[in-house]
Amino acid sequence: MATLILVRHGRSTANTAGVLAGWTPGVALDERGAAQAAALPERLAGVPLAAVVTSPLQRCRETLQPLLDARPGLEARTEDRIGECHYGDWSGRKLAELADEPLMTVVQQHPSAAAFPGGESMRAMQTRAVEAVREWNTRIEEEHGEDAVFLMCSHGDIIKALVADALGMHLDLFQRIHVDPCSVTAIRYTRLRPFLLRLGDTGDLGGLAPRESPGESADASTADGTDGGSGIVGGGAGAP
């Protein structure tokens, strides 16, 4: 059966600003994100790609551009259903200020019951993303065979929700999963069950090192999504 490579977009200007971007237009990769994207072609050099599919948002399209440049003839097809969660009224707001919202506790502890004001529910987010992946998986197999590999560039919460589905985990457990910017997650879908082959692979283990001081820990945890056991909505900026 086909193998899906999920790439989270590179670090964005919203990630480093601590802002929940959602579908806000004009959110680009920052300098580090651009470097992460530039390294992607070499990381995937040994992997033949039957197709590339992307979220329509700018940060995903920018992440894929170096890969497309390195593989003439390979085009990215757009899929709205793997676009970021619609955070509604929360979009563009600072994560630090959203931490005090009563809804954030639900997002962290009971996400299947969380619906963003003026936006969508996390349950609906997962449903649309899973449907998109399953449909593309079938299409890729029909067009390229069951050994084909295809790539999707998406967002932190989307990828976490897809991983939870592949592992048979309830959505209420998906905040236990973390994927860094420009990390690679791979899932192989078979007739009977999916297999998780890679999770959040960046090739960089530096983020596992202990923090140098208590002061650094507070700032760094906002970026890497591990503060107090909570998951960063939107995915976070990765390790410092």
VEXDREN-2710 file (C-alpha; in Angstrom, 1 decimal):
% VEXDREN-2710
k/r/px/py/pz
1/MET/0.0/0.0/0.0
2/ALA/1.1/3.6/-0.5
3/THR/3.3/5.4/2.0
4/LEU/2.4/8.9/3.1
5/ILE/5.2/11.4/4.1
6/LEU/3.8/14.2/6.2
7/VAL/6.0/17.3/6.4
8/ARG/5.1/20.1/8.8
9/HIS/5.9/23.5/7.3
10/GLY/9.1/25.2/8.3
11/ARG/9.2/27.6/11.2
12/SER/7.1/30.7/10.5
13/THR/7.0/34.3/11.6
14/ALA/3.8/33.5/13.6
15/ASN/5.6/30.6/15.4
16/THR/8.4/32.8/16.6
17/ALA/6.0/35.6/17.5
18/GLY/4.0/33.2/19.6
19/VAL/0.9/33.9/17.5
20/LEU/-1.8/31.4/16.6
21/ALA/-1.9/32.0/12.8
22/GLY/-4.6/29.7/11.6
23/TRP/-5.7/30.8/8.1
24/THR/-4.4/34.4/8.5
25/PRO/-2.9/35.4/5.2
26/GLY/0.7/36.5/4.7
27/VAL/2.3/34.2/7.3
28/ALA/5.6/33.3/5.8
29/LEU/8.6/31.2/6.8
30/ASP/11.2/33.1/9.0
31/GLU/14.9/32.8/8.3
32/ARG/15.3/29.5/10.1
33/GLY/12.2/28.2/8.4
34/ALA/13.6/29.0/5.0
35/ALA/16.8/27.2/5.9
36/GLN/14.8/24.2/7.1
37/ALA/12.9/24.2/3.7
38/ALA/16.2/24.5/1.8
39/ALA/17.5/21.3/3.5
40/LEU/14.4/19.3/2.7
41/PRO/15.5/18.2/-0.8
42/GLU/18.6/16.6/0.5
43/ARG/16.8/14.9/3.4
44/LEU/14.4/13.3/0.9
45/ALA/17.0/12.7/-1.9
46/GLY/16.7/8.9/-1.7
47/VAL/12.9/8.9/-1.7
48/PRO/11.0/8.8/-5.0
49/LEU/7.8/10.8/-4.8
50/ALA/4.8/9.9/-6.9
51/ALA/3.0/13.1/-5.9
52/VAL/3.2/16.2/-3.7
53/VAL/0.1/17.7/-2.0
54/THR/0.0/20.9/0.0
55/SER/-2.1/22.9/2.3
56/PRO/-3.0/26.1/0.4
57/LEU/-1.4/28.3/3.1
58/GLN/1.8/30.3/2.2
59/ARG/4.1/28.8/4.8
60/CYS/3.4/25.3/3.4
61/ARG/3.9/26.4/-0.2
62/GLU/7.2/28.1/0.7
63/THR/8.4/25.0/2.5
64/LEU/7.9/22.9/-0.6
65/GLN/9.4/25.2/-3.1
66/PRO/13.0/24.1/-2.8
67/LEU/11.9/20.5/-3.1
68/LEU/9.9/21.3/-6.3
69/ASP/12.9/23.3/-7.7
70/ALA/15.1/20.3/-7.1
71/ARG/12.7/17.9/-8.9
72/PRO/11.7/19.4/-12.3
73/GLY/8.3/18.1/-13.4
74/LEU/7.1/17.5/-9.9
75/GLU/4.1/19.8/-9.2
76/ALA/2.3/20.4/-5.9
77/ARG/-1.4/19.9/-5.9
78/THR/-3.4/21.9/-3.4
79/GLU/-5.8/20.3/-0.8
80/ASP/-7.8/22.6/1.4
81/ARG/-8.8/19.8/3.8
82/ILE/-5.2/19.5/5.1
83/GLY/-5.1/23.3/5.7
84/GLU/-4.7/24.5/9.2
85/CYS/-7.5/24.3/11.8
86/HIS/-9.9/27.2/11.4
87/TYR/-9.3/28.9/14.8
88/GLY/-11.9/31.6/14.1
89/ASP/-11.8/34.4/16.6
90/TRP/-8.6/33.0/18.1
91/SER/-6.7/33.5/14.8
92/GLY/-3.9/36.1/15.1
93/ARG/-4.0/36.2/18.9
94/LYS/-1.0/35.6/21.2
95/LEU/-0.8/32.1/22.6
96/ALA/0.3/33.5/25.9
97/GLU/-3.0/35.5/26.2
98/LEU/-5.1/32.5/25.0
99/ALA/-3.7/30.4/27.8
100/ASP/-6.0/32.2/30.2
101/GLU/-9.1/31.4/28.1
102/PRO/-11.4/28.7/29.7
103/LEU/-11.6/27.0/26.3
104/MET/-7.9/26.3/26.4
105/THR/-8.3/23.8/29.2
106/VAL/-10.8/21.9/27.0
107/VAL/-8.5/22.1/24.0
108/GLN/-5.7/20.5/26.1
109/GLN/-7.7/17.9/28.1
110/HIS/-10.8/17.2/26.0
111/PRO/-10.1/18.4/22.5
112/SER/-12.9/16.3/21.0
113/ALA/-15.3/18.7/22.7
114/ALA/-13.5/21.9/21.7
115/ALA/-14.9/24.2/19.1
116/PHE/-13.2/27.5/18.4
117/PRO/-15.5/30.6/18.5
118/GLY/-16.2/31.6/14.9
119/GLY/-14.2/28.6/13.7
120/GLU/-14.4/24.9/13.6
121/SER/-14.3/22.1/16.1
122/MET/-11.1/20.0/16.5
123/ARG/-13.3/16.9/15.8
124/ALA/-14.3/18.4/12.4
125/MET/-10.6/19.3/11.7
126/GLN/-9.5/15.7/12.2
127/THR/-12.4/14.3/10.2
128/ARG/-11.7/16.4/7.1
129/ALA/-8.0/15.7/7.2
130/VAL/-8.4/11.9/7.6
131/GLU/-10.9/11.9/4.7
132/ALA/-8.5/13.8/2.5
133/VAL/-5.6/11.4/3.3
134/ARG/-7.6/8.3/2.7
135/GLU/-8.9/9.6/-0.6
136/TRP/-5.5/10.7/-1.8
137/ASN/-4.0/7.4/-0.6
138/THR/-6.5/5.5/-2.8
139/ARG/-5.9/7.8/-5.8
140/ILE/-2.1/7.5/-5.5
141/GLU/-2.3/3.7/-5.4
142/GLU/-4.6/3.6/-8.4
143/GLU/-2.3/5.9/-10.4
144/HIS/1.1/4.8/-9.3
145/GLY/0.8/1.4/-7.6
146/GLU/0.8/0.1/-4.0
147/ASP/4.5/0.8/-3.5
148/ALA/4.2/4.5/-4.3
149/VAL/5.3/7.2/-1.8
150/PHE/3.6/10.6/-1.7
151/LEU/4.1/13.7/0.3
152/MET/1.8/16.1/2.0
153/CYS/2.9/19.4/3.6
154/SER/0.5/20.5/6.4
155/HIS/0.4/21.9/9.9
156/GLY/1.1/20.8/13.5
157/ASP/-2.4/20.1/14.7
158/ILE/-3.4/18.4/11.4
159/ILE/-0.5/16.1/11.5
160/LYS/-1.0/15.3/15.2
161/ALA/-4.7/14.5/14.4
162/LEU/-3.7/12.2/11.5
163/VAL/-1.1/10.4/13.7
164/ALA/-3.7/9.8/16.4
165/ASP/-6.1/8.4/13.9
166/ALA/-3.4/6.1/12.4
167/LEU/-2.6/4.8/15.9
168/GLY/-6.2/4.2/16.8
169/MET/-5.9/6.9/19.6
170/HIS/-8.9/9.0/20.6
171/LEU/-8.6/12.6/19.6
172/ASP/-8.6/13.4/23.4
173/LEU/-5.1/12.0/23.5
174/PHE/-3.6/13.8/20.5
175/GLN/-2.0/16.6/22.6
176/ARG/0.5/13.9/23.7
177/ILE/2.0/14.0/20.2
178/HIS/4.4/16.7/19.1
179/VAL/5.9/17.5/15.7
180/ASP/8.5/20.2/15.2
181/PRO/8.6/22.6/12.2
182/CYS/9.8/20.9/9.0
183/SER/9.7/17.5/10.7
184/VAL/8.9/14.3/8.7
185/THR/6.2/11.9/9.8
186/ALA/5.5/8.8/7.7
187/ILE/2.5/6.5/7.7
188/ARG/1.9/3.5/5.6
189/TYR/-1.8/2.6/5.1
190/THR/-2.6/-1.1/4.5
191/ARG/-5.8/-2.9/3.9
192/LEU/-6.1/-3.8/7.6
193/ARG/-4.4/-1.1/9.5
194/PRO/-2.0/1.9/9.2
195/PHE/1.6/1.7/10.4
196/LEU/3.5/4.7/11.8
197/LEU/7.0/4.6/10.3
198/ARG/8.4/7.9/11.5
199/LEU/7.2/10.6/13.9
200/GLY/8.4/14.2/13.9
201/ASP/11.8/13.3/12.5
202/THR/14.1/16.3/12.1
203/GLY/17.4/14.5/12.3
204/ASP/18.3/16.9/15.1
205/LEU/18.4/15.7/18.7
206/GLY/19.4/19.0/20.2
207/GLY/15.9/19.7/21.5
208/LEU/16.3/16.8/23.9
209/ALA/19.1/18.4/25.8
210/PRO/18.3/19.8/29.3
211/ARG/17.7/23.5/29.6
212/GLU/20.7/25.5/30.8
213/SER/18.8/27.5/33.4
214/PRO/15.3/27.8/35.0
215/GLY/14.9/31.2/33.2
216/GLU/15.6/29.6/29.8
217/SER/13.2/26.8/30.5
218/ALA/10.2/29.0/30.7
219/ASP/10.9/30.6/27.3
220/ALA/12.0/27.5/25.5
221/SER/9.0/25.5/26.7
222/THR/6.7/27.9/24.9
223/ALA/8.5/27.0/21.7
224/ASP/8.8/23.3/22.0
225/GLY/5.3/22.6/23.3
226/THR/6.2/20.8/26.5
227/ASP/5.5/23.4/29.2
228/GLY/3.5/21.9/32.0
229/GLY/2.6/18.9/29.9
230/SER/0.5/20.9/27.6
231/GLY/0.5/20.8/23.8
232/ILE/1.0/24.1/21.9
233/VAL/-2.0/24.8/19.8
234/GLY/-0.9/25.3/16.2
235/GLY/2.3/23.3/16.8
236/GLY/4.8/25.7/18.3
237/ALA/8.2/26.9/17.0
238/GLY/10.2/23.8/17.8
239/ALA/13.3/23.6/19.9
240/PRO/15.3/26.8/20.4
END
